[in-house]
Amino acid sequence: MVSTPDTRVSSRTLPTGAVVTLAALVFAGVAAVEYAMGRVPVCTCGRVALWHGVVQSAENSQQLTDWYTFTHVVHGLLFYGALSLLLPRQPIAVRLLLALGVEGAWEVIENTPAVIERYRAATISLDYYGDSILNSLGDIAAMAFGFWLAARLPVWSSIACVVAVEVTLAFLIRDNLTLNILMLLHPIDAIRKWQLGA
């Protein structure tokens, strides 16, 4: 992460219309690919909600936002920091579009049968059957919000936000981005039992 907030405005480096169009294409592309993969546009429960707060339920990852939305905000904070280090001379708009592309690609990969089965086998997401398209788009928007936030905050504030989100989620739902990655890559039975309340 850079040492001071990045206050450059994307319209100074790329036309605002181009940035908005390319960002919209990422959202539309993810929606189209996921629809072609058989993902449902919205929750099959028959209702659309802005928030769903029950982790162990069939509606988790089906509504616009849920507890895991906060992990996507963390993605944005981390992407901003990583891209600032890797591509410091690139305009912020270019870095944002790259972050959107990476997040969009992850949303598609996350909803493949192999990854869905991995989540169900290795994590506490026993009722996870993939995201609705609405939820995927909400996750990408959450990442963009985290990126925007990191561009305006001092480095220490961004780090504090990441730590606060991780600790709060661990306390409230016994899961967070760190545990999610750990359990996907190298499941630990003791952690899984703790997450399940055993």
N, C-alpha and C positions, 0 to 999 in steps of 0.2 A: 504494500500500500504506500501511496505517496504520503509525505509528511503534512501536507495541508490539503484542505478541501479543494476539489477540482471544480472550479466555477465556470469553466468554458461551456458555452452554449452550443448545442449541436448544429444550429443553423449557421454558425460561423465557419464550419468546416464542411458540412454537407447541407444541401438545401433541406429545409424542414420537411417539405413535401416528400422528398426522396426517402428520408429517414422513416417517416410515418408509413409510407407505402411499403418499404422493405420490412418493417416491423409487422405490418398487417399481413404481408405475405407469409411470414413465419407462422403467425397464428393460424392463417387459413390453410397453410401447408400441413401443419400438425393435425388440424381438424380433419382434413381430407384423407391423410394417410391413416389416421386412427379409425375413421369411418370405414375405409376400405379394409382395415384389419378386423372389422366387426365390432368395434367399440360402440357402446350405446351413446347417443348424444347427451341424454340426461338420465337421471336416476330412474330405474324401472319401477320404483316404488310409487310413482304416480304424482309426485310433488317435486317442485324445485325450490330449494332453500339457499339463502346466502351463506348459512353456517350450519354445520352439523358437528356436535361436540362429543359424540359417543364413539370412542375408538374401536371397541370390539362390537361392531355392528355392520350389517350389510350396506348401510348408507354411507359408511366411511369411504372417502375417496370418490363419492358419487355426487355430492353437492358442490357448490362453487368453492367454498372454503371449509377447512376443518383444522384440527390441531397440526397436521402435517404441512399446512400452508406456511406456517412459521419457519419450517425447515427450508422452504423455497426462498423465503426472504433471506435466510442465511446464505443460500446459494448465491444470491445477488451480491451480498456483502463480500463474499469470498471471491467471486468472479471479478468484481471490480478491483480488488486488491491484486489478484493474480495477473490480470490483464494490464494493470498499471505497471507492474514489475516487468512483465514480458514484452509489452508494446507501449513503452512510455511516450513515444513520439506520435503514436496514432491518436487521432481526434477521439474525444469521448464518445461521439456518435458511432464511430466505427467499432470501438470496444463494446458499446452497448449492443450493437447488431450482432457481433460475434457471440456475446453472452446469450442473446436470444436464440441464436442458432444452436449453441451447445445445449441450452436448456430444452429447446424444442426437440432436438435429437434424443436427449435423455427421456423425455416424456414418451416418445415413440418406442424406444428400446424397453423402457420400464413396463410397457403394456404388451410386450410380446409374451407368448405362452411360456417360454423358458424362464423368463424373469419373474413372471407371476407365480409360477410353481416354486421358484426359489424362495420368493417372499413367504409363501405359505408353508414351505418346509422348514425354513431356517429362522424365521422371525416370529413375532407374536401376532402377525397378520393372518390369523387362521381363516378369517372370513374375507380375505382379500381376493377379488376376482378381476382386478384391474380397475383403472380409473374410467369414469365417464369422460366424454370429450369436454364437457363443461368444466369438470374438475381439472383436467389437464391444462386447459386454457387459463383457469384461475391460478394454477401453479406457475405458469409462465409469467403471468402478470405480477405475481408475488415476487418472483425473482427480479423482474424489472424494477419493482418498488425498492427492493433491497439494494440494487445497483444504484438507483437514483439517490437513495439515502446515503450510501457510502461516498458518493461523489460530493456530498455536501457536509459530511461530518469529518472532524479530525480523526486521524488513525486510531487514537486511543478510544474514541467513542464507538467506532465501528467494531473494534475488538471487544469492548464492553457489551455491545449489543449481541454479538455472537455468543459470548459467554452467558449472558443473561437468558437468552432464548434457550440455549442448551440445558442450563441448570433448571430453568422453569419447566421445560417439557419433561425432563427426567423426573422432577418432583411430581408433576401433575398427571402425566400419562405413562411414566416409566419407559419412555422412548425419546429419542431425539436423532439428529442427523448423525452424530458420532456413533451411537449405538446401532442405528440402522445400517450404516456402512460396515461396521464391525461384524454384525450378525449375518449380513449378506455374504461377506468374504470369508469369515472364519467363525462360525457359530460357537458360542460358549454356553454349555448347558446351564451353568449356574446363573448366568445373566438371563437366559430365557425363563428359567423358573422364577427369578425375581420379577421379571416383567409380567409374568402370568399371575403373580401374587402367591406363588406356591411356597 
